[in-house]
């Protein structure tokens, strides 16, 4: 029971610690993503149903079949999911194309030397040994219950077996320490906490031989003073924070950035495309109102504006919480391609050249007012992370060489706007009225993110119907693209499913339609 709880916490928690620097990296900005390596199918016993039936995606209207992680993959990824190293190498190749430098994954007590997690970790390291993309061990534990010296020795043995797989900064392997995520005692400036941390670092080969990224406690203006006394933070070279659940009302990313600056340590800015918790076998319980790609783009822009050293994408492949950017059955390769452009901007410090003109279409799977077979299965989100009410929306992102006209149609309603060259976003949203109370949409967001700008325009509409969004792109009177969503707004479901549906099209001068 304790092991299952620990694994659940790890899956949620250690995504937080996924920030680091490039193996043998030059000085520069580094992008990493948390990899849920428990989903590496080469590590799962061949008789497991997830291996026998990878990627068995059915009609998205009844998706997700939450009992099988393999069915969250796109059909393309599912066909090769059980291919072991060959399939995993394609995962690394996709991440490299998307601008990533490393995958980070958790290692907790009991994972090493023998478990599904250990098999997956070795597979990840085997690929990283011969790939530009490297790996970052994320250490999780509870010093009240776990042997920190043993954990350190096991991780050190793993690192020694795979020296060429590790991401390094200034020749030092990078690790993340997340011990204490659910244990504030590890952050207290007590002799016991200091000894536990010292035992861990000594077993890992000594503090001077590591680049340590420390996962902080929940930062806020009220806890910064306490944070400064944390042994983990004091011993860290850089700081990271877990924040994919936060919408614009969440302050942890900003507070932890301010704190990192105050102590002159590099910061890994957390970005996540969306968050919608739906752990297998349970009804959904938490949702972040991110308006498609809007919050994700804002995160990258804040990382740029703040001159953060690293970006931590939370996560690469956690389909159970809709935070994955990997090739999926709900969004295809949309997040991968958008990440490629944004990561390029982050590393260059300026917008990259547009290699191919792309348009992205995002919207939630269900209308907020959808009738549910399980009437009580509504999203319940904590107020300290979410202040904005739910809203229906359509979000269009374009990356163009020159301006083009875009028309969005949902049922009997159409809107036309001109998208400028470069990155541009157009969002239409409809505040929902449930139980007589008006649910605010963009009005709930901080002032810095609500206004229209040269690259973002926001439009409030009365409502959307249960129809399939379609967009067309034209230039000089010629249709360049027609893109239809893979599934329309649904007015009914088993439970509230606000997964982000994503589609991507590439403009083509021959009028051909290219959808992924």
C-alpha positions in Angstrom: 0.0 0.0 0.0 2.8 2.4 0.9 4.6 1.5 -2.3 1.5 2.3 -4.4 1.1 5.6 -2.7 4.7 6.4 -3.2 4.5 5.6 -6.9 1.5 7.8 -7.2 3.2 10.7 -5.5 6.3 10.2 -7.5 4.4 10.3 -10.8 2.8 13.5 -9.8 5.7 15.0 -7.9 8.9 14.3 -9.7 7.7 15.8 -12.9 8.5 18.9 -10.9 12.1 18.2 -10.7 12.7 17.9 -14.4 14.9 20.8 -15.0 18.6 20.7 -15.8 21.5 21.4 -17.9 22.9 19.8 -21.0 25.2 16.8 -20.9 28.5 18.2 -21.8 26.4 21.3 -22.5 27.9 24.6 -23.4 26.7 27.6 -21.5 23.2 28.3 -22.6 19.6 27.7 -22.0 18.5 24.1 -21.4 15.1 22.4 -21.9 14.2 19.1 -20.2 10.9 17.2 -19.8 9.8 14.7 -17.2 9.4 11.3 -18.7 7.0 8.8 -17.1 9.4 5.9 -17.7 6.9 3.5 -16.0 5.1 3.7 -19.4 8.2 2.4 -21.3 6.6 -0.8 -22.7 9.9 -2.6 -23.2 10.1 -2.7 -19.4 6.6 -4.2 -18.9 6.3 -8.0 -18.9 5.4 -9.2 -22.5 2.2 -10.9 -21.1 0.8 -7.6 -19.8 -2.3 -6.5 -21.7 -0.7 -3.1 -22.2 1.9 -4.8 -24.4 -0.5 -7.1 -26.1 -2.8 -4.3 -27.1 -0.7 -1.1 -27.5 -2.4 2.0 -28.8 -5.8 0.3 -29.2 -7.5 3.7 -29.6 -11.2 3.7 -30.2 -13.6 6.5 -30.8 -12.5 9.6 -29.0 -16.1 10.2 -28.0 -15.8 7.4 -25.5 -12.1 8.0 -24.7 -10.2 7.6 -22.4 -10.2 3.9 -21.7 -8.4 4.8 -18.5 -7.5 1.2 -17.6 -4.7 1.1 -20.2 -2.0 3.7 -20.5 -1.0 2.2 -23.9 -4.3 3.4 -25.4 -3.5 7.0 -24.6 -0.7 6.9 -27.2 -1.4 8.0 -30.8 -2.1 5.2 -33.2 1.2 5.8 -34.7 3.0 5.6 -31.4 0.9 2.7 -30.3 2.0 0.5 -33.2 5.6 0.6 -32.1 5.0 1.0 -28.3 6.1 -2.6 -27.5 9.3 -2.3 -29.7 11.6 -1.8 -26.7 14.8 0.1 -27.5 13.8 0.9 -31.1 10.5 2.4 -30.0 12.3 4.3 -27.2 14.8 5.7 -29.6 12.0 7.2 -31.6 10.8 8.8 -28.4 14.3 10.4 -28.0 14.3 11.5 -31.6 11.0 13.2 -31.3 12.2 15.0 -28.1 15.4 16.1 -29.9 13.3 17.5 -32.8 11.1 19.3 -30.3 14.2 21.1 -28.8 14.7 19.1 -25.7 18.2 18.4 -24.2 17.2 15.8 -21.6 14.6 13.5 -20.1 14.3 13.4 -16.3 12.7 10.5 -14.5 12.1 9.5 -10.9 14.0 7.0 -9.0 12.6 6.2 -5.6 13.2 3.7 -2.7 12.5 0.2 -3.9 12.9 1.0 -7.6 16.5 -0.2 -7.8 18.0 -2.6 -8.5 15.0 -4.7 -9.6 11.6 -3.4 -10.6 9.6 -2.3 -13.7 11.0 1.2 -12.9 14.6 -0.2 -12.9 14.1 -2.0 -16.2 12.7 1.2 -17.7 15.5 3.3 -16.3 18.2 1.0 -17.8 16.4 1.1 -21.2 16.3 4.9 -21.1 20.0 5.0 -20.2 20.9 2.5 -23.0 19.4 4.8 -25.6 20.8 8.0 -24.0 24.3 6.5 -24.1 24.3 6.9 -27.9 21.9 9.8 -28.3 22.3 13.6 -28.1 19.4 13.7 -25.7 20.5 12.7 -22.1 18.9 11.7 -18.9 18.6 13.2 -15.4 18.0 11.0 -12.3 15.3 12.4 -10.0 15.6 11.2 -6.5 12.5 10.9 -4.3 12.2 9.6 -0.8 11.0 10.3 2.7 13.9 10.4 5.2 11.5 9.6 8.0 10.9 6.2 6.5 13.6 5.5 3.8 17.3 4.7 4.0 18.9 7.7 2.2 22.3 6.1 2.2 21.0 3.0 0.5 19.0 5.1 -2.1 22.1 7.1 -2.9 24.3 4.0 -3.3 21.7 2.4 -5.6 21.5 5.5 -7.8 25.3 5.9 -7.8 25.6 2.3 -9.1 23.1 3.1 -11.8 24.9 6.3 -12.8 28.3 4.4 -12.9 26.8 1.8 -15.2 25.7 4.5 -17.7 28.2 7.4 -17.5 27.6 8.5 -21.1 23.9 8.7 -20.6 23.9 11.5 -18.0 23.3 15.1 -18.6 26.3 17.0 -17.3 27.1 20.6 -16.5 30.8 21.6 -16.2 31.5 17.8 -16.3 29.3 17.1 -13.3 26.3 14.8 -13.7 23.0 16.5 -12.9 20.6 15.1 -10.4 17.4 16.4 -8.9 16.6 15.9 -5.3 12.9 15.8 -4.5 13.1 14.1 -1.1 10.8 16.0 1.2 8.1 16.7 -1.4 5.5 15.3 1.0 7.7 15.7 4.0 8.3 19.2 5.2 10.7 17.8 7.8 13.4 17.3 5.2 13.3 21.1 4.6 13.6 22.0 8.3 17.0 23.3 9.4 17.5 20.5 11.9 20.6 18.4 12.4 18.6 15.3 11.5 17.5 16.7 8.1 21.1 17.9 7.4 22.5 14.4 8.3 19.9 12.7 6.0 20.9 15.0 3.1 24.6 14.5 3.8 24.2 10.7 3.8 22.4 10.9 0.5 25.0 13.1 -1.2 28.0 11.2 0.2 26.6 7.9 -1.2 26.1 9.6 -4.5 29.8 10.5 -4.7 30.0 13.7 -2.8 28.3 17.1 -3.2 31.3 18.6 -5.1 31.0 16.0 -7.8 27.3 16.7 -8.7 25.2 19.5 -10.1 22.2 19.5 -7.8 18.8 20.8 -8.7 16.6 21.1 -5.6 12.9 20.8 -5.5 11.6 23.4 -3.2 8.7 23.4 -0.8 5.5 25.2 -1.9 6.9 28.7 -2.4 4.9 31.7 -1.5 5.7 35.1 0.0 4.9 33.6 3.4 7.3 30.7 3.1 10.3 32.2 1.5 12.0 32.9 4.8 11.5 29.2 5.8 12.7 28.0 2.4 16.0 29.9 2.8 16.8 27.7 5.7 16.1 24.4 3.9 19.1 22.1 3.8 18.0 20.9 0.3 17.7 24.4 -1.1 21.0 25.4 0.5 22.8 22.4 -1.0 21.3 23.0 -4.5 22.9 24.7 -7.5 19.5 25.5 -9.0 15.9 25.4 -8.0 12.8 23.9 -9.6 9.1 23.9 -8.6 6.1 21.8 -9.5 3.4 23.9 -11.1 1.5 22.2 -14.0 -1.7 22.2 -12.0 -1.7 26.0 -11.7 -3.7 28.2 -13.9 -3.0 32.0 -14.1 -4.2 32.3 -10.5 -1.4 30.0 -9.2 1.6 32.0 -7.8 4.1 29.2 -7.2 6.1 29.6 -10.4 6.4 33.4 -9.9 7.1 33.2 -6.2 9.8 30.5 -6.6 11.4 32.5 -9.5 11.6 35.6 -7.2 13.1 33.4 -4.5 15.7 31.9 -6.8 16.7 35.4 -7.9 16.9 36.6 -4.3 19.5 33.9 -3.5 21.2 34.2 -6.9 20.6 30.6 -8.0 19.5 29.5 -11.5 15.8 28.7 -11.9 14.0 26.1 -14.0 10.8 27.7 -15.2 8.0 25.2 -15.2 5.7 25.0 -18.3 2.9 22.6 -19.0 0.4 22.5 -21.9 -2.6 21.6 -19.8 -3.6 19.8 -16.7 -6.6 17.5 -16.2 -6.2 14.8 -13.6 -7.9 11.5 -14.3 -6.0 8.8 -12.6 -6.8 5.3 -13.9 -9.9 3.9 -12.2 -11.0 7.2 -10.6 -13.2 10.0 -11.7 -11.5 13.3 -12.7 -10.8 15.6 -9.8 -8.7 18.5 -10.9 -8.5 20.8 -13.9 -6.5 23.8 -14.9 -8.2 26.4 -17.1 -5.4 26.8 -19.6 -7.4 27.8 -22.8 -5.6 25.4 -25.1 -2.1 26.6 -25.7 -2.5 30.0 -24.1 -1.1 29.2 -20.6 1.7 27.0 -22.2 2.8 29.9 -24.5 2.6 32.4 -21.6 4.9 30.1 -19.5 7.6 30.1 -22.3 7.3 33.9 -22.6 7.7 34.3 -18.9 10.8 32.1 -19.0 12.2 34.3 -21.8 11.3 37.6 -20.0 12.8 36.4 -16.7 15.9 35.1 -18.4 15.5 31.7 -16.7 18.4 29.3 -17.2 16.3 26.3 -17.7 12.8 25.3 -18.8 11.2 22.3 -17.3 8.3 20.8 -19.3 5.9 19.0 -17.0 5.4 16.4 -18.6 6.5 14.5 -21.7 4.1 11.5 -21.6 1.8 11.6 -18.6 -1.4 11.0 -20.5 -3.3 10.3 -17.3 -3.2 14.0 -16.5 -3.4 15.4 -20.0 -0.1 17.2 -19.5 1.8 15.2 -22.2 3.4 16.8 -25.2 4.3 13.4 -26.8 2.4 12.1 -29.8 -1.1 11.3 -28.4 -4.5 10.3 -29.5 -6.1 13.6 -28.4 -3.6 16.0 -29.9 -1.4 14.1 -32.4 1.9 15.9 -32.8 0.5 19.4 -32.1 2.4 19.9 -28.8 5.6 18.6 -30.2 5.7 21.0 -33.1 4.6 24.0 -31.0 7.3 23.1 -28.5 9.9 23.0 -31.2 9.2 26.6 -32.1 9.0 27.8 -28.5 12.1 25.9 -27.4 14.0 27.4 -30.4 12.9 30.9 -29.3 14.0 30.2 -25.7 17.4 29.1 -26.7 18.1 31.7 -29.4 16.6 34.6 -27.3 14.6 35.6 -30.4 11.9 34.1 -32.6 13.4 31.4 -34.9 13.0 31.4 -38.6 9.8 29.8 -39.8 10.8 26.5 -41.5 7.2 25.6 -42.4 4.0 27.5 -41.9 1.9 25.8 -39.3 -1.6 26.4 -37.8 -2.9 24.7 -34.6 -6.4 24.3 -33.4 -7.2 23.5 -29.7 -10.5 23.1 -27.8 -11.8 21.1 -24.9 -13.4 17.8 -25.6 -16.7 18.5 -23.8 -18.9 21.5 -23.4 -18.9 22.6 -19.8 -22.7 22.1 -19.8 -22.4 18.5 -21.1 -24.8 16.0 -19.6 -22.9 13.3 -17.6 -23.8 9.7 -17.0 -22.1 10.0 -13.6 -23.8 13.2 -12.5 -21.4 13.8 -9.6 -18.2 13.3 -11.6 -17.4 17.0 -12.0 -14.0 18.6 -11.8 -13.1 19.8 -8.3 -10.1 22.0 -8.1 -8.4 23.6 -5.1 -8.8 27.4 -4.9 -5.1 28.1 -4.2 -4.3 26.7 -7.6 -7.3 27.8 -9.6 -9.4 30.9 -9.4 -10.9 31.0 -12.9 -14.2 29.3 -13.7 -14.6 26.9 -16.5 -15.4 28.1 -20.0 -15.8 26.7 -23.5 -13.2 28.0 -26.0 -11.5 27.6 -29.3 -7.8 28.5 -29.4 -5.9 29.0 -32.7 -2.2 29.3 -32.9 -0.4 30.2 -36.1 3.3 30.3 -37.1 3.5 32.1 -40.4 6.1 33.6 -42.8 3.6 36.3 -43.9 0.1 37.4 -42.8 -2.9 35.2 -43.7 -6.7 35.2 -43.2 -8.1 32.5 -40.9 -11.8 31.7 -40.6 -13.0 29.6 -37.7 -16.4 27.9 -37.9 -18.3 26.1 -35.1 -21.7 25.0 -36.2 -23.6 28.0 -37.5 -21.1 30.6 -36.2 -18.0 31.8 -38.1 -15.3 34.4 -37.3 -12.5 35.7 -39.6 -9.3 37.4 -38.5 -5.9 38.2 -40.0 -3.0 36.4 -38.4 0.3 38.3 -38.6 3.7 36.8 -39.5 5.5 34.9 -36.8 3.7 33.5 -33.7 0.1 34.5 -33.3 -2.8 33.4 -31.2 -6.5 33.9 -31.5 -8.8 32.7 -28.7 -12.6 32.8 -28.6 -14.2 31.8 -25.3 -17.8 31.6 -23.9 -18.3 32.0 -20.2 -20.6 29.3 -18.9 -23.7 29.9 -16.8 -24.3 27.0 -14.5 -26.7 26.9 -11.6 -27.5 30.6 -12.0 -23.9 31.8 -11.4 -21.8 33.4 -14.1 -18.5 31.7 -14.6 -15.9 34.2 -15.6 -13.4 33.3 -18.4 -10.5 35.5 -19.2 -11.6 38.0 -16.7 -10.2 35.7 -14.0 -6.6 35.9 -15.3 -4.0 38.4 -14.0 -3.9 41.7 -15.8 -0.6 40.9 -17.5 -2.2 38.1 -19.5 -5.6 39.2 -20.5 -5.1 42.0 -22.8 -5.0 41.7 -26.6 -1.5 42.2 -28.0 0.3 42.2 -31.3 0.5 38.4 -31.2 -2.7 37.5 -29.2 -6.3 38.5 -29.6 -9.1 37.4 -27.3 -12.7 37.4 -28.2 -15.7 36.8 -26.0 -18.6 35.0 -27.6 -22.1 34.0 -26.4 -21.8 30.3 -26.6 -20.6 27.3 -28.6 -22.8 24.4 -29.8 -22.1 20.7 -29.9 -20.4 21.0 -33.3 -16.9 20.2 -34.8 -14.6 23.3 -35.1 -13.2 23.8 -38.6 -10.7 26.4 -39.7 -9.6 27.6 -43.1 -6.5 29.6 -44.0 -6.3 31.8 -47.1 -3.8 34.2 -48.6 -4.3 36.4 -51.6 -7.7 34.8 -52.2 -6.3 31.3 -52.3 -7.2 28.6 -49.8 -4.0 27.3 -48.2 -5.4 24.9 -45.6 -8.6 23.5 -44.2 -8.3 21.9 -40.8 -11.1 20.0 -39.1 -10.9 19.0 -35.4 -10.5 15.2 -34.8 -13.6 15.4 -32.5 -16.1 18.1 -32.0 -17.5 19.6 -28.8 -19.4 16.9 -27.0 -22.7 17.6 -25.2 -22.7 14.2 -23.3 -20.1 12.0 -21.6 -19.6 9.4 -18.9 -17.9 11.9 -16.7 -16.6 15.5 -17.1 -13.7 15.1 -19.6 -12.1 18.5 -20.4 -9.1 17.0 -22.2 -7.5 19.3 -24.7 -8.2 18.3 -28.3 -5.4 19.4 -30.6 -4.9 19.4 -34.4 -2.1 20.8 -36.6 -2.0 21.7 -40.3 0.8 22.8 -42.5 0.2 25.4 -45.2 0.7 24.3 -48.7 0.7 26.3 -51.9 -0.9 23.5 -53.8 -4.2 23.7 -51.8 -3.5 20.3 -50.4 -4.7 19.6 -46.8 -2.1 18.4 -44.4 -3.4 17.3 -41.0 -1.5 15.4 -38.2 
